[in-house]
Amino acid sequence: KPPAPPGDGVARTVTFEETAEADLAAMSEELEQLQPSADTSTPKGQARRKPLPPELPRTEIRHEPDSTTCACGCPMRRIGEDIAEKLDYTPGRFTVERHIRGKWACAACETLVQAPVPAHIIDKGIPTAGLLAQVLVAKYQDHLPLYRQEGIFGRAGLAIPQSTLAQWVGQSGVHLQPLVDALKAELLAHPVLHADETPVAMLDPGAGKTHRAYLWSYSVGAFDPMKAVVYDFADSRAGRHAQAFLGEWRGTLICDDYAGYKALIAQGVKEAGCMAHARRKFFDLTAQGQSQIASEALEVIGELYGIEREAAELDIDARRRLREVKARPILERLHAWLLARRTQVPNGSGIARAIDYSLKRWAALTHYVDDGRVPIDNNWIENQIRPIALGRNYARSSIMQALRP
C-alpha cells in the first residue's frame, strides 16, 4: 500500500502497522533462510516474476569462455545465449544489468561450453548487490521504513512492494552473518573494549503492540586504529546478554555504572568508568542553577579533559606518562575536595547524589590514568549508538504525527 495521505489522522495510523508487518516479514524471511530446506523445488502454482520494465536503461555485461577452441582441438561455434537481468539502483534512478552468457558448441565432439554464472547475493533474484545495499542502508542507517522506500522507488520508476523488500532484507541478513561473526572474533581479540546499551521497540504480534528490547553495542578502544562496532540485539537489559557476548574475554571494559556489567567484573573483567557520566550529573545541576558546588566540580573536571586533548595524539606510553604527571595530582585534589564537600551538603540532595556517584565509582573513574590504552570516558561508544536513538526518536515522532487528528 502507498502511504496514507497527510491530514487524515485515522488513515495514517495504518503506516505504523505496515511498518510492523514489513519488519516481521523481514525477520521471518531471515529465519526461513536459516532453516535447512529439504525440498528446493519451486512450489506448484507459484506466480512467475514479471519481467523488468523495458523502458529502464540497460547495460549489457557479456560472459564468454576464455577460449572457444574445444579440448579436441576443433573451433567451437556460438549456438545461442542465456540472459539474466538484475535490477540496479543509484539514488533516484533504476538501471538494469543485462548479463548475457553465450553458448558455444563443438560440432566435432558435441561439447557445450558457457562461462560460469556470476555470483549474486540472492540466487536467481533480480537485485544487484548495490540495490540491496541501498535498501539496507536506507532502513538501518537512514531509518527509512520499507513502505517509504517503496514510495521512493515508485517515483524512480518501479514501486517494489514492501513484501519483496522485506524478503531481501531477511536474505541479506543471513548472508551478512559470517561478516558479523568475523568482526566479533576480531573485536574480542582486543584488550580494551567499550560497552553500552540502548532501548529499542520490539514487535509483539500476538499482543498487537511493542515492548522494550535492547541493542547492546561493543567496540574496540577509542584509541585503537581499528574502528569496529558490533551491535547485539537482546530482548532485555539483563546482564546475561553481555556475559554471553563477551564469553571468556577478560580485558578492560569501559562502561557506565549499570548493574548488568557487575557479574563480568566479578569474573575478572577490569572495569574502567566514564568521567562523562560523572561530569553530567554536576552539569545538570549547574544548568538548572541549583548548585555552586557543582560549578566548582565542573571546573576541575574540565582541567582533566584539557589534559586529554593534549594526550590524544600521543602513543600509549607517552599518554600514560603525561597523565601520571599532570592528571593524577588533579584527581587527588578532586577526590579530597569531593570528600570535604560531601560533609557539607544534606543527604538526598542533588549535589549529594552527584558527589556520591563519583566517590562510589572512584577506582573505575581513575583507572584510565594507569593505562594509556583506556580513554577517560565512554563517549566513543555512545557516539556509535546515538544514531539508533535518533532513529528511535524519529520513528516515535512519525507515529505521534500519524495519530494526531
Secondary structure, DSSP 8 states (H G I E B T S, - for coil): -----TT-TTGGGHHHHHHHHHHHHHHHHHHHHHS--S--S--TT--------TTS-EEEEEE--S--B-TTS-B-EEEEEEEEEEEEEETTEEEEEEEEEEEEE-TTT--EE-------SSTT-SB-HHHHHHHHIIIIIS---HHHHHHHHHHTT----HHHHHHHHHHHHHHHHHHHHHHHHHHTTSSEEEEEEEEEEEEETTTTEEEEEEEEEEEE-TTSS---EEEEEESS--HHHHHHHHTT--SEEE--S-GGGHHHHHTT-EEE--HHHHHHHHHHHHHTT--HHHHHHHHHHHHHHHHHHHHTTS-HHHHHHHIIIIIHHHHHHHHHHHHHHHTTS-TTSHHHHHHHHHHHTHHHHTGGGG-TTS-SSSHHHHHHHHHHHHHHHHHHHHHHHHH--
